[in-house]
Amino acid sequence: MTLKKNFIFQLSVTVLTLVTLTSCDSDANSIGTGIIGSGTFTTNHLTYPVTAYNKPLGAVQTNLLPAYLLGYNNHPIYGSTLASIVSQMTPTNIDPSFGDDVVLDSVVLTLPYFSRIIETLSDGSSLYELDSVYGSEPINLSVYRNNYFLKDFDPASDFDEQLVYYSDRTTSSGEVIDPSLLEGDLLLTVEDLVPSNEQIVLYATDEETNEFSISQRLAPALRQTLDIDSGYWQDFLFGHEDQPELSNISNFQNYFRGLYLKPELPSTGSSGHMALFDLNNSAANLTFYFTYSTSTTVNGEEVLNDYHGIFVMNFNGNKANFFDTNYTNIAEGDPNGDPQLFLKGGPGSMAVVNLFNGDENGNSAVLESFKANKWLINEAQLVFNVDQTAVNGGEEPDRIIVYNTETGVPVIDYFIDQSAGVYDNQTKTYHLVPLVREGGTSNGAGQTYKVRITEHVNNIFERDSTNVKLGVVVTSNVSAANASRGTNASDLYTLTGSILSPKGTVLVGSNSSNTAKNIRFEIYYTEPNN
């Protein structure tokens, strides 16, 4: 992003003022300390009008995501989501030679969970904690051979534009994907699958001593062995050696169009679970383990030697999440302001925030009066109160994010904020203050979110930028901030981090009867006395 020199200078003055007057952790009410006494400047703050209303997203774009959800989640406010995945598979070895007398030993599907090491033990093993897993009860999982070809480009645009796949099994070309094409040959059925944080240990056999030893330690993963007794996989792979199907990636992806992973709830009344998987990770794969022979000549005699080989298919290529939902509390809002703001990730709901109560072009008499002042804007912020009467004990998201609804790009304060850490709640925390919870605990009832938009307001105030409407969504990861459109809000955007969050919350809007809890738009400023 290119900034003009005068903007860099003005920004540095603003940052210097903030550093001088208050620390990042101090409440903005302390601004002005040490400067009022000079008699030259006065600091103050005003609350400006703001309107906020709800906007349903409908189906959302789910290809080109940084990660993918799989499983079942039933949100206590919004209802249920069943998330399935379809993905092309890409072999890591093109036009392979498998050797003689090939025998397939096993086929293994591996989907690593997001996890972190919390302790390494003296024997070399590690203890892990899972991340981005919602719930812990069983689901059933079926894995099918996908028969639907996932196209790269939109035929309706003469193949000039990337084809978009939506969460409701539709595409940007208007095609509705037939579920029967997704559910081809049934390759694997897993009942009562639960997430595990256990490290996976693989063993190898010493061919001379016939003893087992640890060959590899893997991070926690959904790891399942597929049935090979039918001979299906043996013919699928080794029966096509030296054939066009394995000669290049394009031919292979037409021959084997990928996998469809479909979860279901068991009949036992389980509330299920949902997990986020990084399918772009090479550790997510379908691996074939096989034995083969090669012959060598020793002292004029032919000797056969047995070897072990592997053939790996990664989840590279086109992928999409499909969400089967049964939602409530999601409806079109009133542009004049709603009493409650319903924020739900996935194909859920967002809020639209209209600063200064601007018209369709962002203009208002209040805004013009504000811009006529000779101020230095020290801080501008939005404060959202959680409506605990509506949340009613549901799992609350730690983060929300705001962005330009016309471009899908976060406001400039997002890019200026360089705060970062290992975990998401340590990233962009000055701009996007994580949820303040009751008692300061990690599981207390949510109270407020604060979003600092100082430079966004400065751009309106000093540089005559358009007062665009802002979008507000929950997010599973504030770093996942790529733009995506929802089909019910084609004129607005959502962000990928919101698509990948099964969480939701309810905030007090701009038109509730409890006016003290309504969304607040506050500006702190310094003004010369003369």
CORTA-V971997 format. One record per helix or strand of 3 or more residues. SS is the DSSP state (2 for helix, 1 for strand). FROM is the first residue (numbers start at 1). TO is the last residue. If there is no record, write none. Layout:
[[SS;FROM;TO] [SS;FROM;TO]]
//
This chain:
[[2;5;21] [2;28;30] [2;36;38] [1;41;48] [1;50;56] [1;68;75] [1;79;87] [1;100;120] [1;126;131] [1;139;145] [2;155;157] [2;179;182] [1;186;193] [1;200;205] [1;212;218] [1;221;226] [2;232;238] [2;244;246] [2;249;255] [1;259;264] [1;274;277] [1;285;298] [1;301;314] [1;319;327] [1;340;344] [1;349;355] [2;365;371] [1;375;386] [2;388;391] [1;400;404] [2;412;416] [2;424;426] [1;432;437] [2;438;440] [1;446;452] [2;454;463] [1;470;474] [1;483;486] [1;489;495] [2;496;499] [1;504;508] [2;515;517] [1;520;528]]
//
